[in-house]
Amino acid sequence: MNLQETALSQISPKTGISSPKWSEPQTPQNVPFIPDSKISAVRLLLIDDQVIISEAFRRMIATETDISLHYTSNPAKAIQDAIAIEPTTIFLDMIMPDIDGLMLLRWFRSHPVTRDIPIVMLSSKEEAKLKADAFAEGANDYLIKLPDAVELIARIRYHSKAYNNLKALTTATATAQLQAQQLEHTLRELQTTQVQLVQTEKMSSLGRMVAGLAHEINNPVNFIHGNFNHLNNHVNCLLNLIELYQAKYPESLPTLEDEYGDFNLDFIIDDLPKILSSMKIGTDRIRDIVLSLRNFSRLDQSDKKAVNIHDGIESTLLLLNHRLHPKIEIIKKYGNLPLVQCYPAQLNQVFMNILSNGIDALLELDNHHQKQIVIKTEVTELETVIITFRDNGNGIDSEIQSKIFDPFFTTKPINKGTGLGLAISHQIIEKHDGNIQLKSELGYGTEFAIEIPIALPVNHKSNT
């Protein structure tokens, strides 16, 4: 019995053409499909140039209500139909007149929608090489036309179940990945919010501290400083009187020496103005420190303002002066900068964080090593300014450079750093519509380059 006779023998003469699971082809090349059949748990797509094979398949699965059968005899439309139907398994004829079955198999495996659908190759020949070729191209199974109905249904169910399980696993994996991404995004937002809160609290605490210092120190220092001119005049008058007395009554000097013991009046007369001058220098220094604190925190400049960037750097250096080891040399290469519109307090916080890290790196070196921090400023043609801080410390390992701006990441020992300084700095520069870049190489130091626009947009607002 030939293949066509075998197929005909499995078709009951009483079986009608129409079926709720079946869309009868009008011609072998033009076959309509029923999208509603996607609700079936098992969807079989049969691709074969012989309509009689489709009739045989329909007859064998007629009693299986959960299996829907779709058939096409046009291999050129097979992928398009498969995308529309979403079959759970495909039965594909090996030999067809228009397109070879193995070629169509390769097309299925190369398309992202159909590449995972189980494909069973159908052939009228039991040849090992045909099987090997089919499996090599990605087939999941191989059957001889026509199989026993029980075996056919078992294979359809087996491959459909495997495919449905794969889709469920893929969906679960995609859902888990999406949830992981959402959690990661939420974590980043929480970390960003936490950093902003920490920064706000730090700046607020600094502001309160500076206000207290300014109030407690500035008033008495100004009182002392303001009286120096009067004191200096009074002392000069007394010294002139002593000199006049010595000139008019020189004979009284031995008596005074006997009365007050051994003292050098000439030394006192010479040294007293020097003491007053030193005291005035000291009060000037205290006033400069208080002014630097105010410039650093900019208590009176909470909004954006056009400022001299160099003043902010100098104020920061003055505050860090106690940490500058005698062998740490600060080299300034200042350009001719215009006034830059920024949030001064926040920008000074960036300078403080970067310079503090540079000082920490240099203090790790032995005292025989030349220690330098080079500060360079310049204007670009893009109406931006670039502020560069470069130290000649040990540098930063390339493996951790990508994490250097992450919140709470630090290379310092426990209780020596919070890992917030550079993260805060990065956020501040971003809020200035600028960028901050790191360049470092082990053994050759570290460089931070900050670039910010000279002018911020009119409606720009700080979020801190």
Order of alpha helices (4+ residues) and beta strands (2+ residues): alpha-beta-alpha-beta-alpha-beta-alpha-beta-alpha-beta-alpha-alpha-alpha-beta-alpha-beta-beta-alpha-beta-beta-alpha-beta-beta
